[in-house]
Amino acid sequence: MDAEKRMKIRDLAFQCGLKDDVLLKLNIGPLRVLELLQDGLWHSSEQINLAAGGGHTSKEGLRRLRELRDAGVYISKGVVLSKKYYFYKLGGDV
């Protein structure tokens, strides 16, 4: 991830209420997920897994999402059609 992207994510993290000390403890995976969620749209778990893996398939996406939640980022969870399909977005508007 280049320096410009890191700065954008850092600014977004501050907007989400993350402090420097918390941000420094996060690895690249949660920051990639935060970058994906910054558009405010709903994203599937598959999209989140792909973002966490840096464009490669990963099974760590939802774990990285939980790391963001544990750090204080509010992430909404929605269900479509059945309980098998979950979607996530930054913020609280459902």
DAWOSUL-V511355 format. One record per residue. N is the residue number from 1. SS is DSSP state (h for helix, s for strand, l for the rest). PHI is phi in degrees with one decimal (none if undefined). PSI is psi as a letter, one per 30 degrees, with the letter a starting at -180 (NA if undefined). Layout:
# DAWOSUL-V511355
n->N ss->SS phi->PHI psi->PSI
n->N ss->SS phi->PHI psi->PSI
This chain:
# DAWOSUL-V511355
n->1 ss->l phi->none psi->k
n->2 ss->l phi->-78.1 psi->l
n->3 ss->h phi->-62.8 psi->e
n->4 ss->h phi->-64.7 psi->e
n->5 ss->h phi->-63.3 psi->e
n->6 ss->h phi->-59.3 psi->e
n->7 ss->h phi->-65.9 psi->e
n->8 ss->h phi->-62.2 psi->e
n->9 ss->h phi->-66.5 psi->e
n->10 ss->h phi->-61.3 psi->e
n->11 ss->h phi->-61.7 psi->e
n->12 ss->h phi->-62.8 psi->e
n->13 ss->h phi->-60.1 psi->e
n->14 ss->h phi->-64.0 psi->e
n->15 ss->h phi->-62.5 psi->e
n->16 ss->l phi->-83.4 psi->f
n->17 ss->l phi->93.9 psi->g
n->18 ss->l phi->-78.6 psi->k
n->19 ss->l phi->-90.8 psi->l
n->20 ss->h phi->-55.1 psi->e
n->21 ss->h phi->-65.1 psi->e
n->22 ss->h phi->-70.9 psi->e
n->23 ss->h phi->-60.6 psi->e
n->24 ss->h phi->-66.6 psi->f
n->25 ss->h phi->-80.8 psi->f
n->26 ss->l phi->-79.2 psi->k
n->27 ss->l phi->-79.6 psi->a
n->28 ss->h phi->-67.4 psi->e
n->29 ss->h phi->-57.4 psi->e
n->30 ss->h phi->-62.0 psi->e
n->31 ss->h phi->-67.8 psi->e
n->32 ss->h phi->-66.1 psi->e
n->33 ss->h phi->-65.4 psi->e
n->34 ss->h phi->-61.0 psi->e
n->35 ss->h phi->-61.1 psi->e
n->36 ss->h phi->-61.9 psi->e
n->37 ss->h phi->-76.5 psi->f
n->38 ss->l phi->-63.0 psi->f
n->39 ss->l phi->-77.0 psi->f
n->40 ss->l phi->78.5 psi->g
n->41 ss->l phi->-92.7 psi->l
n->42 ss->l phi->-76.9 psi->k
n->43 ss->s phi->-132.1 psi->k
n->44 ss->s phi->-76.7 psi->l
n->45 ss->h phi->-62.9 psi->e
n->46 ss->h phi->-64.8 psi->e
n->47 ss->h phi->-64.0 psi->e
n->48 ss->h phi->-67.4 psi->e
n->49 ss->h phi->-61.1 psi->e
n->50 ss->h phi->-64.8 psi->e
n->51 ss->h phi->-64.5 psi->e
n->52 ss->h phi->-62.2 psi->e
n->53 ss->l phi->-87.0 psi->g
n->54 ss->l phi->66.8 psi->h
n->55 ss->l phi->99.5 psi->f
n->56 ss->l phi->-107.8 psi->k
n->57 ss->l phi->-59.6 psi->k
n->58 ss->l phi->-140.4 psi->k
n->59 ss->l phi->-102.6 psi->g
n->60 ss->l phi->-95.9 psi->f
n->61 ss->h phi->-56.5 psi->e
n->62 ss->h phi->-71.0 psi->f
n->63 ss->h phi->-65.3 psi->e
n->64 ss->h phi->-67.3 psi->e
n->65 ss->h phi->-62.8 psi->e
n->66 ss->h phi->-64.5 psi->e
n->67 ss->h phi->-60.7 psi->e
n->68 ss->h phi->-64.7 psi->e
n->69 ss->h phi->-61.0 psi->e
n->70 ss->h phi->-62.2 psi->f
n->71 ss->l phi->-80.8 psi->f
n->72 ss->l phi->111.6 psi->g
n->73 ss->l phi->-82.5 psi->k
n->74 ss->l phi->-85.9 psi->j
n->75 ss->s phi->-125.7 psi->k
n->76 ss->s phi->-82.6 psi->k
n->77 ss->s phi->-124.4 psi->k
n->78 ss->s phi->-125.2 psi->l
n->79 ss->s phi->-119.5 psi->k
n->80 ss->l phi->-119.9 psi->k
n->81 ss->l phi->65.2 psi->e
n->82 ss->l phi->-148.4 psi->l
n->83 ss->l phi->-74.0 psi->g
n->84 ss->l phi->-83.7 psi->f
n->85 ss->l phi->-114.6 psi->j
n->86 ss->s phi->-104.1 psi->k
n->87 ss->s phi->-130.4 psi->l
n->88 ss->s phi->-133.2 psi->k
n->89 ss->s phi->-152.2 psi->l
n->90 ss->s phi->-75.9 psi->k
n->91 ss->s phi->97.5 psi->a
n->92 ss->l phi->-115.8 psi->f
n->93 ss->l phi->-75.3 psi->k
n->94 ss->l phi->-101.3 psi->NA
